[in-house]
Amino acid sequence: MNLSGKSVAALARFFKIEPHEILVVHDELDVVPGQAKLKRGGSHAGHNGLRDIHAQLGTADYWRLRLGIGHPGVKSEVVSWVLKKPLKEQREAIEDAIARTLHAFPALVAGEMDKATLLIHTSKPPRPKPPRREPAEGGPPAAA
């Protein structure tokens, strides 16, 4: 994963693919589980796989489909966070996001990136329901 730039660059050279024609799908700490974002260019933001792709391609000018995995909240826990299996609720949200982004696949393949971006960014995950609170003894029911 951290050396994925070698493969990406080798394929790009062999098939004569320009960086702006490449789509990299990757996990993203800064996006909540269940959301996906499409963008072109930008920094690697510390993502080792993207860092290697940048280095091997010599540019950051490629497309990325960022699949949210959320952040553990503490920087020292990031490595174990990205390497462990997500909790069931997070995994289901991630799988739902992947399923929703597949609707944009025809537009992505056709190079219709504005249309694909619109499809991906307007495919919002269902809002989680707030936890149900039990009413206090003798008091009015709690708001949900």
C-alpha positions in Angstrom: 0.0 0.0 0.0 2.7 2.5 1.0 4.6 1.8 -2.2 1.6 1.9 -4.6 3.2 4.6 -6.6 5.5 2.2 -8.3 2.7 0.2 -9.8 0.6 3.3 -10.7 3.5 4.9 -12.4 4.6 1.7 -14.2 1.0 1.3 -15.6 0.8 4.9 -16.5 4.0 4.8 -18.5 3.2 1.5 -20.2 -0.3 2.5 -21.3 0.7 6.2 -21.9 -1.9 7.4 -19.3 -1.6 11.0 -18.2 -1.8 11.7 -14.4 -5.1 13.7 -14.9 -6.6 10.5 -16.4 -5.8 8.4 -13.2 -8.3 7.7 -10.4 -6.9 6.6 -7.1 -9.4 5.2 -4.6 -8.2 5.4 -1.0 -9.1 5.6 2.6 -9.4 9.1 4.2 -9.1 9.9 7.9 -10.5 13.4 7.4 -13.8 12.1 6.0 -16.4 10.4 8.2 -17.3 6.8 7.6 -20.1 6.6 5.1 -19.0 9.7 3.1 -17.1 9.7 -0.2 -15.5 12.7 -1.9 -14.0 13.1 -5.4 -11.3 15.6 -6.1 -8.4 16.3 -8.4 -5.0 17.2 -7.1 -4.0 18.4 -3.6 -1.5 17.3 -1.1 -1.0 13.8 0.2 -1.9 14.9 3.7 0.4 12.4 5.2 -1.1 9.4 3.4 1.9 7.2 2.6 0.3 5.6 -0.5 -0.5 9.0 -2.0 2.9 10.3 -1.0 4.5 7.5 -3.1 2.1 8.1 -6.0 3.0 11.8 -6.0 6.7 10.9 -5.9 6.5 8.3 -8.7 4.3 10.3 -11.0 6.1 13.6 -10.2 2.8 15.4 -9.7 -0.3 15.5 -7.6 -2.5 16.1 -10.6 -4.6 13.0 -10.5 -8.1 12.2 -9.4 -8.8 10.7 -5.9 -11.9 9.1 -4.6 -11.6 9.5 -0.9 -13.6 7.0 1.2 -14.1 8.2 4.7 -12.8 6.0 7.5 -13.0 8.7 10.2 -10.2 9.6 12.7 -9.6 7.9 16.0 -9.3 11.3 17.6 -5.7 10.9 18.8 -2.8 11.2 16.4 -0.8 8.4 18.1 -3.6 5.9 17.4 -3.8 6.6 13.6 -1.5 3.7 12.5 -3.5 1.1 14.5 -6.8 2.8 13.3 -6.0 2.4 9.6 -4.7 -1.2 10.0 -7.5 -2.6 12.1 -10.9 -3.7 11.0 -13.5 -1.0 11.5 -16.3 -1.4 13.9 -19.4 -3.1 12.4 -21.4 0.2 12.2 -18.4 2.0 10.5 -17.8 -1.0 8.1 -21.4 -0.9 7.1 -21.3 2.8 6.5 -18.1 2.4 4.4 -19.7 -0.4 2.4 -22.8 1.8 1.8 -20.6 4.6 0.6 -18.8 2.3 -1.9 -22.1 1.1 -3.2 -23.4 4.6 -3.7 -20.2 5.7 -5.5 -20.6 2.8 -8.0 -23.6 4.8 -9.4 -21.0 7.3 -10.6 -18.8 4.7 -12.3 -20.2 5.2 -15.8 -19.5 9.0 -15.6 -16.0 8.4 -14.2 -15.1 6.0 -17.1 -16.6 8.5 -19.6 -14.4 11.2 -18.2 -17.5 13.2 -17.1 -15.9 14.2 -13.8 -18.3 17.1 -13.1 -21.2 14.7 -13.4 -19.4 12.0 -11.3 -18.5 14.6 -8.6 -22.2 15.7 -8.4 -23.4 12.1 -8.1 -20.8 11.2 -5.5 -21.2 14.4 -3.4 -25.0 14.4 -3.4 -25.1 10.8 -2.4 -25.4 11.5 1.3 -25.4 8.6 3.8 -28.5 8.3 5.9 -28.2 10.4 9.1 -27.6 8.3 12.1 -30.4 8.3 14.6 -29.6 9.9 18.0 -29.4 7.5 20.8 -32.7 7.0 22.6 -32.6 8.4 26.1 -34.8 6.9 28.8 -37.0 9.4 30.6 -36.1 10.3 34.2 -38.3 8.7 36.8 -41.5 10.7 37.1 -40.4 13.3 34.6 -41.6 14.0 31.0 -40.3 11.7 28.2 -36.9 12.7 26.8 -36.7 14.2 23.3 -35.3 11.9 20.7 
